[in-house]
Amino acid sequence: MKTKNLIELSNKYIANTYSRFPIVIVRGSGCKVWDIDGKEYLDFVAGLAVCNLGHCHPNVVQAIQEQAAKLIHISNLYYIEPQARLAELLCGYSFANKAFFCNSGAEANEAAIKLARKYFKDKGESRFQIITMEKSFHGRTMATLAATGQKKIQMGFEPLLEKFIYVPFNDVNAVKNSITSQTCAVMVEPIQGEGGVNIPSDNYLLDLKALCKDKGILLIFDEVQVGMGRTGKLFAYENYGVKPDIMTLAKGLAGGVAIGAMLATDEVAKSFVPGAHASTFGGNPLATAAGIAAIKTICGEKILENCEGIGSYMLNELNKFKKQYPFIKEVRGKGLMIGMELDIAGADIVKKCLEKGLLINCTADKILRFIPPLIVTKSDVDRCINILKSVFDSMNNLEIF
Ligand SMILES: Cc1ncc(COP(=O)(O)O)c(C=O)c1O
């Protein structure tokens, strides 16, 4: 099928919830993907921070193939071997004692919201209010869009689920002033992703933790985007020396296979009893087998070191652009979660990069986001930088300022 036909077919039969670029990607390997016409692209989007090990990593492919030949799905009415083994790995590497598996980031956050409320209900306390941050993103289900501190995500879906309060990111006092006798938790992305790659200021997360402890409320980290090695540590919270009570994961957790997880301490997780929460597909053999392969590869093959090293190289190279191109306001990031804030809209730059064989993303209108696979090499980064340079040069030449 040709690109044009496939676009027509999609437009005819698929709900129109995405504005898509007019290409059809049919194959991927490492940091590269190819479209239906055979054109190659360097992929610095990585399925929106999903393909942390690159496309079709052999360890993940092998795990999926072997598991698919044995058992693809079985109900959670029975014990599931790879599910238990993935939970053991996740708990072993993190602060947590228990995992609940689901199929996406939004579902993981739904589970976290439910658990936080149930924990206090079980203690006989009327606490159900959750403080989240402005510019946050927690998903698009009814509870998680209510948790998301962005009007544009909520518009059209009112009335929203009640009892979420939004305060500015990086402002501990604002959180402190919003805590009431009804507050059960503070929910925060350690680094905001969709909101514009916003980095926590020194001690912000530490201070949040101290505040939550002092007030006897829970701290929930949404690591759906920043978890699984993206910041150079397996979990972003490790960069800041703070452990949450609950953490959510998804995107990079299973090398590209749909999965979500909510992790919690024993103390908090004990409120999830049979009947409290469930998911038919959650923790299925196929996804959890892929998850085991992904986490073992991330932790066993110097992926985190590569992420940290290449990430700071890329941050440095991008920062050099600031002198040359006046429309660049700031470059910020941690590991391979990098944002370039512009004075102008970024959509056109993304389009021009795509034409030149580079996939990047723009979030919050003016922030170019670079979230390549964590296996990216220095020469991949150099290629990305060269393409960006040629696009930026063409804009300078147009004298758009
Ligand atoms: C921090 C964060 N939380 C939650 C979500 C929602 O994840 P999903 O799209 O898998 O539901 C996202 C997705 O971008 C995210 O970045």
The ligand as an SDF file (V2000), in Angstrom:
LIG
                    3D

 16 16  0  0  0  0  0  0  0  0999 V2000
    4.2570   11.7020   33.0510 C   0  0  0  0  0  0  0  0  0  0  0  0
    3.1770   10.9800   32.3010 C   0  0  0  0  0  0  0  0  0  0  0  0
    2.1930   10.3810   32.9920 N   0  0  0  0  0  0  0  0  0  0  0  0
    1.2150    9.7050   32.3710 C   0  0  0  0  0  0  0  0  0  0  0  0
    1.1600    9.6150   30.9970 C   0  0  0  0  0  0  0  0  0  0  0  0
    0.0530    8.8600   30.3260 C   0  0  0  0  0  0  0  0  0  0  0  0
    0.5490    7.6730   29.8120 O   0  0  0  0  0  0  0  0  0  0  0  0
   -0.3090    6.8360   28.7440 P   0  0  0  0  0  0  0  0  0  0  0  0
   -0.3570    7.6440   27.4890 O   0  0  0  0  0  0  0  0  0  0  0  0
    0.4560    5.5490   28.6030 O   0  0  0  0  0  0  0  0  0  0  0  0
   -1.6570    6.6270   29.3440 O   0  0  0  0  0  0  0  0  0  0  0  0
    2.1660   10.2220   30.2310 C   0  0  0  0  0  0  0  0  0  0  0  0
    2.1430   10.1690   28.7710 C   0  0  0  0  0  0  0  0  0  0  0  0
    2.7680   10.9160   28.0860 O   0  0  0  0  0  0  0  0  0  0  0  0
    3.1990   10.9270   30.9140 C   0  0  0  0  0  0  0  0  0  0  0  0
    4.1780   11.5400   30.2400 O   0  0  0  0  0  0  0  0  0  0  0  0
  1  2  1  0
  2  3  1  0
  2 15  2  0
  3  4  2  0
  4  5  1  0
  5  6  1  0
  5 12  2  0
  6  7  1  0
  7  8  1  0
  8  9  2  0
  8 10  1  0
  8 11  1  0
 12 13  1  0
 12 15  1  0
 13 14  2  0
 15 16  1  0
M  END
$$$$
